[in-house]
Amino acid sequence: MPSTISFTSTKGVNTVNYIVKKLIPTWKDGLCLIQRECIPKILNLEDVFAIDATGGGKSALFSVPILIHRKISQNPSAYPVFNVSICPKPVGVVVTPTKGLESNIVKQLKKDFNIDAFAYTSDNLSAKCIASVDIIKEITSCQYQIICVDPEHLREQEWFLIANSTTFGQNLIFACAKEGHVVNK
């Protein structure tokens, strides 16, 4: 069995940089400092606390790990073997304080990275209900790579079901809070 490496190793960091340059050619300089420091740790399933100015590149901390997992899972033999599972249907949860922020994140993820995301807001839940769509089933089957949700919705019974879904749990690569200073205790 081949030896495994961590994403924070030199080879792991080089792999991340290679994939980013391949998938996001508009980023001429690749990852910025906060991204280079945090993304390999996130991919290693380590806890990260990142603070930076607006526009500093923090949103890449939840978009790039999804892209890395998707790319490696498409052709695992082309990449090193990592010491964490590479998920074929990677999912991340982003806790946000406002539905406006959730909707903006979802639109930007689709536009910039072709990442399917869902803003778990009352309006969107109502629209899914009216369309007779089982959003819990969609989320637990990993149809969305990122789910943006506010703290109030996280307390609902549906999130207990989502969190206890085997498929969802096996593909969950991170959970984070955006604008944490605004989230009520």
TORKOL-4160 file (C-alpha; in steps of 0.2 Angstrom, whole numbers, padded with zeros to 4 digits, m for minus):
185
<pt num="1" X="0000" Y="0000" Z="0000"/>
<pt num="2" X="0007" Y="0017" Z="m0005"/>
<pt num="3" X="0012" Y="0029" Z="0009"/>
<pt num="4" X="0001" Y="0043" Z="0013"/>
<pt num="5" X="0005" Y="0062" Z="0014"/>
<pt num="6" X="m0004" Y="0076" Z="0022"/>
<pt num="7" X="m0010" Y="0092" Z="0013"/>
<pt num="8" X="0001" Y="0102" Z="0024"/>
<pt num="9" X="0017" Y="0093" Z="0018"/>
<pt num="10" X="0027" Y="0101" Z="0004"/>
<pt num="11" X="0020" Y="0088" Z="m0009"/>
<pt num="12" X="0002" Y="0091" Z="m0002"/>
<pt num="13" X="0004" Y="0110" Z="m0004"/>
<pt num="14" X="0011" Y="0108" Z="m0021"/>
<pt num="15" X="m0003" Y="0097" Z="m0026"/>
<pt num="16" X="m0016" Y="0111" Z="m0020"/>
<pt num="17" X="m0006" Y="0124" Z="m0029"/>
<pt num="18" X="m0006" Y="0114" Z="m0045"/>
<pt num="19" X="m0025" Y="0111" Z="m0044"/>
<pt num="20" X="m0029" Y="0129" Z="m0040"/>
<pt num="21" X="m0018" Y="0135" Z="m0055"/>
<pt num="22" X="m0027" Y="0122" Z="m0066"/>
<pt num="23" X="m0045" Y="0126" Z="m0061"/>
<pt num="24" X="m0044" Y="0144" Z="m0058"/>
<pt num="25" X="m0032" Y="0152" Z="m0071"/>
<pt num="26" X="m0039" Y="0169" Z="m0067"/>
<pt num="27" X="m0029" Y="0169" Z="m0051"/>
<pt num="28" X="m0013" Y="0173" Z="m0059"/>
<pt num="29" X="m0003" Y="0172" Z="m0043"/>
<pt num="30" X="m0012" Y="0157" Z="m0036"/>
<pt num="31" X="m0017" Y="0157" Z="m0018"/>
<pt num="32" X="m0014" Y="0172" Z="m0007"/>
<pt num="33" X="m0006" Y="0171" Z="0010"/>
<pt num="34" X="m0021" Y="0167" Z="0021"/>
<pt num="35" X="m0027" Y="0154" Z="0008"/>
<pt num="36" X="m0010" Y="0146" Z="0007"/>
<pt num="37" X="m0009" Y="0144" Z="0026"/>
<pt num="38" X="m0027" Y="0139" Z="0029"/>
<pt num="39" X="m0033" Y="0128" Z="0015"/>
<pt num="40" X="m0020" Y="0114" Z="0017"/>
<pt num="41" X="m0025" Y="0113" Z="0036"/>
<pt num="42" X="m0044" Y="0113" Z="0031"/>
<pt num="43" X="m0041" Y="0099" Z="0019"/>
<pt num="44" X="m0032" Y="0090" Z="0033"/>
<pt num="45" X="m0048" Y="0092" Z="0043"/>
<pt num="46" X="m0039" Y="0103" Z="0056"/>
<pt num="47" X="m0048" Y="0117" Z="0065"/>
<pt num="48" X="m0044" Y="0134" Z="0058"/>
<pt num="49" X="m0048" Y="0152" Z="0064"/>
<pt num="50" X="m0045" Y="0165" Z="0050"/>
<pt num="51" X="m0047" Y="0183" Z="0051"/>
<pt num="52" X="m0044" Y="0195" Z="0037"/>
<pt num="53" X="m0051" Y="0211" Z="0029"/>
<pt num="54" X="m0066" Y="0211" Z="0018"/>
<pt num="55" X="m0060" Y="0206" Z="0001"/>
<pt num="56" X="m0045" Y="0197" Z="0008"/>
<pt num="57" X="m0049" Y="0180" Z="0001"/>
<pt num="58" X="m0058" Y="0171" Z="0015"/>
<pt num="59" X="m0072" Y="0164" Z="0004"/>
<pt num="60" X="m0059" Y="0154" Z="m0005"/>
<pt num="61" X="m0057" Y="0144" Z="0012"/>
<pt num="62" X="m0073" Y="0136" Z="0009"/>
<pt num="63" X="m0073" Y="0135" Z="m0010"/>
<pt num="64" X="m0056" Y="0129" Z="m0014"/>
<pt num="65" X="m0057" Y="0113" Z="m0003"/>
<pt num="66" X="m0073" Y="0108" Z="m0012"/>
<pt num="67" X="m0063" Y="0110" Z="m0029"/>
<pt num="68" X="m0048" Y="0100" Z="m0023"/>
<pt num="69" X="m0059" Y="0085" Z="m0017"/>
<pt num="70" X="m0069" Y="0085" Z="m0033"/>
<pt num="71" X="m0053" Y="0086" Z="m0044"/>
<pt num="72" X="m0044" Y="0073" Z="m0035"/>
<pt num="73" X="m0059" Y="0061" Z="m0034"/>
<pt num="74" X="m0061" Y="0062" Z="m0053"/>
<pt num="75" X="m0044" Y="0054" Z="m0056"/>
<pt num="76" X="m0036" Y="0048" Z="m0040"/>
<pt num="77" X="m0021" Y="0039" Z="m0048"/>
<pt num="78" X="m0015" Y="0056" Z="m0054"/>
<pt num="79" X="m0012" Y="0063" Z="m0037"/>
<pt num="80" X="m0003" Y="0057" Z="m0021"/>
<pt num="81" X="m0013" Y="0047" Z="m0008"/>
<pt num="82" X="m0018" Y="0058" Z="0006"/>
<pt num="83" X="m0020" Y="0053" Z="0024"/>
<pt num="84" X="m0038" Y="0059" Z="0024"/>
<pt num="85" X="m0052" Y="0052" Z="0014"/>
<pt num="86" X="m0055" Y="0061" Z="m0003"/>
<pt num="87" X="m0074" Y="0063" Z="m0005"/>
<pt num="88" X="m0082" Y="0061" Z="m0022"/>
<pt num="89" X="m0097" Y="0072" Z="m0017"/>
<pt num="90" X="m0088" Y="0084" Z="m0005"/>
<pt num="91" X="m0100" Y="0095" Z="0006"/>
<pt num="92" X="m0097" Y="0110" Z="0017"/>
<pt num="93" X="m0108" Y="0119" Z="0029"/>
<pt num="94" X="m0106" Y="0138" Z="0030"/>
<pt num="95" X="m0115" Y="0146" Z="0045"/>
<pt num="96" X="m0120" Y="0164" Z="0040"/>
<pt num="97" X="m0129" Y="0178" Z="0051"/>
<pt num="98" X="m0140" Y="0184" Z="0037"/>
<pt num="99" X="m0150" Y="0177" Z="0022"/>
<pt num="100" X="m0144" Y="0191" Z="0011"/>
<pt num="101" X="m0126" Y="0185" Z="0014"/>
<pt num="102" X="m0131" Y="0167" Z="0011"/>
<pt num="103" X="m0139" Y="0171" Z="m0006"/>
<pt num="104" X="m0124" Y="0181" Z="m0011"/>
<pt num="105" X="m0112" Y="0167" Z="m0007"/>
<pt num="106" X="m0123" Y="0154" Z="m0017"/>
<pt num="107" X="m0123" Y="0165" Z="m0032"/>
<pt num="108" X="m0104" Y="0169" Z="m0031"/>
<pt num="109" X="m0100" Y="0151" Z="m0029"/>
<pt num="110" X="m0109" Y="0146" Z="m0045"/>
<pt num="111" X="m0103" Y="0160" Z="m0055"/>
<pt num="112" X="m0084" Y="0159" Z="m0050"/>
<pt num="113" X="m0082" Y="0140" Z="m0047"/>
<pt num="114" X="m0097" Y="0131" Z="m0054"/>
<pt num="115" X="m0101" Y="0125" Z="m0036"/>
<pt num="116" X="m0119" Y="0120" Z="m0032"/>
<pt num="117" X="m0124" Y="0128" Z="m0016"/>
<pt num="118" X="m0140" Y="0131" Z="m0007"/>
<pt num="119" X="m0145" Y="0145" Z="0004"/>
<pt num="120" X="m0155" Y="0137" Z="0018"/>
<pt num="121" X="m0167" Y="0152" Z="0021"/>
<pt num="122" X="m0186" Y="0152" Z="0024"/>
<pt num="123" X="m0190" Y="0159" Z="0007"/>
<pt num="124" X="m0180" Y="0145" Z="m0002"/>
<pt num="125" X="m0187" Y="0131" Z="0010"/>
<pt num="126" X="m0205" Y="0137" Z="0005"/>
<pt num="127" X="m0200" Y="0137" Z="m0013"/>
<pt num="128" X="m0194" Y="0119" Z="m0012"/>
<pt num="129" X="m0210" Y="0114" Z="m0002"/>
<pt num="130" X="m0221" Y="0122" Z="m0015"/>
<pt num="131" X="m0212" Y="0113" Z="m0029"/>
<pt num="132" X="m0214" Y="0097" Z="m0019"/>
<pt num="133" X="m0195" Y="0095" Z="m0017"/>
<pt num="134" X="m0188" Y="0086" Z="m0002"/>
<pt num="135" X="m0174" Y="0097" Z="0002"/>
<pt num="136" X="m0168" Y="0086" Z="0016"/>
<pt num="137" X="m0166" Y="0072" Z="0004"/>
<pt num="138" X="m0157" Y="0083" Z="m0008"/>
<pt num="139" X="m0145" Y="0089" Z="0005"/>
<pt num="140" X="m0142" Y="0072" Z="0013"/>
<pt num="141" X="m0138" Y="0065" Z="m0004"/>
<pt num="142" X="m0125" Y="0078" Z="m0007"/>
<pt num="143" X="m0133" Y="0087" Z="m0022"/>
<pt num="144" X="m0126" Y="0103" Z="m0015"/>
<pt num="145" X="m0108" Y="0105" Z="m0012"/>
<pt num="146" X="m0111" Y="0120" Z="0000"/>
<pt num="147" X="m0126" Y="0124" Z="0011"/>
<pt num="148" X="m0127" Y="0141" Z="0019"/>
<pt num="149" X="m0137" Y="0141" Z="0034"/>
<pt num="150" X="m0141" Y="0153" Z="0049"/>
<pt num="151" X="m0139" Y="0148" Z="0067"/>
<pt num="152" X="m0158" Y="0148" Z="0070"/>
<pt num="153" X="m0161" Y="0135" Z="0056"/>
<pt num="154" X="m0147" Y="0124" Z="0063"/>
<pt num="155" X="m0158" Y="0122" Z="0079"/>
<pt num="156" X="m0172" Y="0114" Z="0069"/>
<pt num="157" X="m0176" Y="0095" Z="0068"/>
<pt num="158" X="m0172" Y="0095" Z="0050"/>
<pt num="159" X="m0154" Y="0098" Z="0054"/>
<pt num="160" X="m0153" Y="0084" Z="0066"/>
<pt num="161" X="m0159" Y="0073" Z="0052"/>
<pt num="162" X="m0146" Y="0080" Z="0040"/>
<pt num="163" X="m0132" Y="0079" Z="0053"/>
<pt num="164" X="m0136" Y="0061" Z="0056"/>
<pt num="165" X="m0136" Y="0056" Z="0038"/>
<pt num="166" X="m0123" Y="0043" Z="0034"/>
<pt num="167" X="m0120" Y="0049" Z="0016"/>
<pt num="168" X="m0119" Y="0068" Z="0021"/>
<pt num="169" X="m0108" Y="0064" Z="0036"/>
<pt num="170" X="m0096" Y="0054" Z="0025"/>
<pt num="171" X="m0094" Y="0068" Z="0013"/>
<pt num="172" X="m0094" Y="0083" Z="0025"/>
<pt num="173" X="m0076" Y="0090" Z="0024"/>
<pt num="174" X="m0079" Y="0106" Z="0034"/>
<pt num="175" X="m0091" Y="0117" Z="0043"/>
<pt num="176" X="m0087" Y="0135" Z="0046"/>
<pt num="177" X="m0095" Y="0152" Z="0052"/>
<pt num="178" X="m0094" Y="0167" Z="0040"/>
<pt num="179" X="m0094" Y="0184" Z="0049"/>
<pt num="180" X="m0093" Y="0175" Z="0066"/>
<pt num="181" X="m0093" Y="0192" Z="0075"/>
<pt num="182" X="m0111" Y="0195" Z="0070"/>
<pt num="183" X="m0118" Y="0178" Z="0075"/>
<pt num="184" X="m0128" Y="0179" Z="0091"/>
<pt num="185" X="m0123" Y="0167" Z="0105"/>
